[in-house]
């Protein structure tokens, strides 16, 4: 299983942005990441300043959103969708998008993903696919 460090994850996104800015060739994963980055212009300045932001901490208690975490969660959701893992995620996201629009739906899924990860870490359990899919279904109905 691929388990990059925080620095590796950030470096990947910095590199994707640099390749985009210099018109360098992208791998399929990099192209997917770039499509997500392009939907978030509020993070472009961060991705353009590796020296300043590689080691920066974003504190949620201060109301800050970690751009690297946000973009990485988007990427995780797109990967889940592409391989339909957990089974049913593709249909769940499609149904949510039909109701709420693509970007809003992905942010709703992101809320569910973050919550299920947090619960698993908090309780020392595995990731609960059923809870995740149920959360997404509830988002569709709100």
Buried (B, 14 or more C-beta within 10 A) or exposed (E): EEEEEEEEBBBBBBBBBEBBEEEEEBEEEBEBBBEBBEEBEEBBEBBEEBEEBEEEEBEEEEEEEBBBBBBBBBBBBBEBBEEEEBEBBBEBBEBBBEBBEEEEBBBBBBEBBEEBBEBBEEEEEEEBBEBBBBBBBEBBEE
